[in-house]
Amino acid sequence: MNKDIATPARTNAILKKHGFTLKKSLGQNFLIDLNILAKIVEASGFDEQDGIVEIGPGIGALTEQLAKKADKVVAFEIDGRLIPVLEDTLSAYPNVKIIHSDVLKADLPGVLDAEFSKGQAIHVVANLPYYVTTPILMKLLEDRLPFKSITVMIQAEVAERIAAKPGSKEYGALSIAAQYYAEAKPMVVVPASVFVPQPRVDSSVLKLTIREKPLVEVIDERWFFDVFHASFANRRKTILNNLVHNLAGKDAKAAIEQALSEAGIDPKRRGETLSPQEFARLSDALYSTLRKADR
């Protein structure tokens, strides 16, 4: 039986065997701690009937642990040099499918339909490269793909921002965007020392449990996103000033003031003090007020 991939000795042996050199541009940091991998698998909460989508499997350390417990694992790897490595390290696991593709460009709905059974519960579990964490997470959430949960190891600072509550210094547009679709919960802090090579910052395992319906109900979802993104454009500015300068322009100031009044929000407040529910009220009020002003 093969030894586990996620040990310093086995990882080094695999890299040496295949003459593999790491690319900084792809954020390649390989896990060498089986205890951390066990915690990721446990945090994700899937069972043996479920399907798993993994992003960035590297040399297969996490993939191997997922394959031992899940019905099927489909892993997207952007680096073509790793495909033969993965075919070697994961040869003992027939329930693993490796797809050589950038997940941001892949036909995910098509892959899910082709690779998993109808009605099968599907979870995302991944050690995401830092440089594409936010684009990948927002694609998985905004495309409304049929995932039950998304459990990812990401930069600790980003995990804190995603799970942040109103009024905290970490709270911002990313917090609302992610929490609109999912309940966010940091699970495990991961030190840099469990990676080869070691990143400069610590990581965190974050679990996003997908909501059956969005956190708040709004007239226009895209408009809602525009409103809160504009509200955080300059954290030192008041909500009124941010909306005037980043959403609708000076000519709309009176309409924005009217919408803030209708939503029961003091125009002198800053964006980071507003809850998602307050942003929803404000978004709907602005939608109605500015549309009236346009007519």
N, C-alpha and C positions, 0 to 999 in steps of 0.2 A: 504494500500500500504506500502511496506517495506521502511524503512528509508535507505538512502544511506549508503553504507559500510564505505566509506572513511571519517569517523569522529572519533575523539578520543574515544567518548563514545561507539559508535557502534562497533568499532574495539576491544576495551577492552571487551565488552560484548560477542562478538563472540569467542574471545580467551578463555575467562573464561568458556563459555558454553561448549566448546569442550575440555577443559583442555589442550589446545595446548601450548607447549613451543617451543620457537624459537631455531633454530640450526644455530650457527655461521658458521659452515662448509658449509652451503648452502647459505650463504649471505642473510639471510632473514631479510629484512627491509620493513615494510608495510607502504604504503602511507596513510596519514590521512588528506589530504587537497584536497577538491573538486575543488578548483580553479586551482591547478596544474594539476589535471586530465583533466579538461576542456581544458587547454592549450595544453596538449599532444594530445588529440583528435583533436583539431583544427589544430595543426601543422601537423598531419598526412595527412589531406586533403582528406580522403576517403568520399564516399557518401553512401546513403542507399542501393544501389544495390551491393555494394562491399563486399568481404569476408575478414576476418581478421584472421591472425595467431598471437597468443600471446604466449610468453614464460615466464614461472614463474609467474602464476597468483596470487600466495599467497592465500589470503582469498577472492579474487575476486573484489577488489576495482576498478581496471582499467577495468577488464572484464565487470563489470556491466555497466560502462559508454560506452564501445564499443558496447555492446549488444543493448543498447538503440538506436544506430544510424546506425549500420551495418546490412547487411542482415544475416550474420552468423559469429560467432566467434569460432575458434578452438584453444584451449589453451593446451599447454604442461606443465605438472607439474611433477617434478621429485620426490617430497616428497609424498609418499603414505599416510602419516598421514593427508595431506590436501585434499585428494579426498572427504571424507565424509563432510568435512567443506564446500568445494565448492558446493557439491550437495545440501547442505542446503542453503547457502547464495545466490546461483544463481538459485534456484528452480523456480523463477518467469520468467525465460528467456529460453524458449524452443529453441531459436536459438543459444544456447551455447553448444559446445561439449568439454568435458574435456578428455584429453588423458594422462594417467599415464605413462610417458616416459621421458627419458633423450633426449632432442631434438637433441643432438649430435650423438645419436645412432639410432634415429628414421628413418623410411623410409618416408622421407618428400615427395618425388614425389608421392608415393603411397597414402599418406594421402591427399595430395592436389587433386589428381584425384578422390578419393572416397568422399571427403567432400564438394567440391565446384563444381558449374556448369561449363560446358565447356565454355571457353571464358570469365568467370567472372574475373573481376579485383580483385587481391588479394594483401593485404598490410600486412606487419609485424608491429605490435605496441606492445611494451613491456617495462617493467621496469626490466632490466637485472641485475642479480647478478654480482657484480664487478669481482669476481674471474674467471668467464668464459666469460667475455664480448668479448674479442678478438677472442677466438676459435669459439664462436657462430656466430659472425658477419662474419668472414672469411668463415665459412661453408655456410652460407646463400648466400654470394656473389660468392664464387668459384664454388659452385654446379650449378650455373646458373639456379636457380629456378625461376619460372615465377612470381616474385613479381614486382609490380609497384614501391613500395617504402618500406623503412625500417625506422621506427621512434622509437627510443629507448631512454630510460633514462639510462645514464651510468655515470661513474665517470667523473667529469668535465675535469680533466687533460687528460683523454683518448679521450674525444670528441675534445679537442683542438689539440691533436696529429693527429687525423684522418682528421680533416679539415685544417691542417696547410699548408702553402705555402712555396715554396723553399726559403732558406735563413734564415728562422726563427728557433729558438732553438727547437721548438716542431716538426719540419718537420723531417720525418724519413721513414723507410721502411713501417710502418703501414699506413702512409699518402698516399704513392704511391699505395700500395696494395688496399686500400679502394677506392681511387679516380680513379683507373683504371676501376673499375666496376660501380662507382656511383658518382654523384655530392653530396658532403658533405656540410651540412649547420647546424651549431649550432643554435638552436631555442630559448631555454629558460634555464636560470640558475636556479637551484633548491636548496634551502638551506637545510642543514641537518635537520633542525628543523621540517620539514613536514613528517618525518618518525618516526615509532616506531619499534625497538629502533633507536636512531639517529646514522647514520654512522659518521665516523670521518672526512669525507671530503664532500664537496658540489658535487652535481650532475649537469648534463646538459642534456637537451633533444636535441638529434641529429637526423636530417633527412637525409637519404641517398636516393636520387632519382635515380633509376636504369637507366643506360645509355642503349640506343638501341644497341650501339656497344661500345667496350672498348675505353677508352680515347685516346690510341695510338695503332697503328698497328705494330706488330713485327713478325719476322720470326718464333720465337719459344717462346710461352708464358711462359712455365716453366723456360726456360733459362733466360728470361727477369726478372722473379722474383728472380732467383738465383743471377743475376748480381746486382740488387739494394740491396738485402739483404746483399751480401758480401761487398758492398760499404759503408754500415753503421755499419759494425761489430765493428769498432773502430773509433769513431767520431773525434779523434785527428789525425788520419792518413790521408794522401792524398789518392785520388781515386786510384792512381797507387799502393801504398803500400797495401791498403785494398784488391784490386783485386789480387795482387800477393800472399798475405798471406791467403786469404779466398776463392779464386775462383779456381785458376789454378796452383799455385806453382811457385817457383823461375825460373824453367826451361822455363816457359812461359812468362817471363818478356818482352822479345823483342816483342813477338806477341801481348801482352797487350799494349805496347807502340805504336805499329803500329795501333792497333784498336782505341786507344784514338786519335791518329793523324787523322785517317780517319773520326772519328766522330766530329773532330774539338773541342776537349776538352783538356784543359791544364792538364797534369798529376799531377800538384801540387794542383789542386783544391780539395776540400773536398766534400764528397757525398751530404751533406746537401745543397750545392749550385746548384746542378743539377736539372733541371726540369724533369718531367716525359718524355717530348719529347726528351730531351738530353739523358736520360737513354735508351730510345727506340733506338736512333741512335747508342749509345754505345753497347747496347745488340746485335744488328744486326751485327755491325762491329766485335765484339768479337766472335760471332757465326761463322762468315765466316773465320776470321783470325785463330782462334784456331782449327777449323776443318781442315783448310789447313795445319796447323802446325802438326796436328795428322797424316796426310796422308804421 
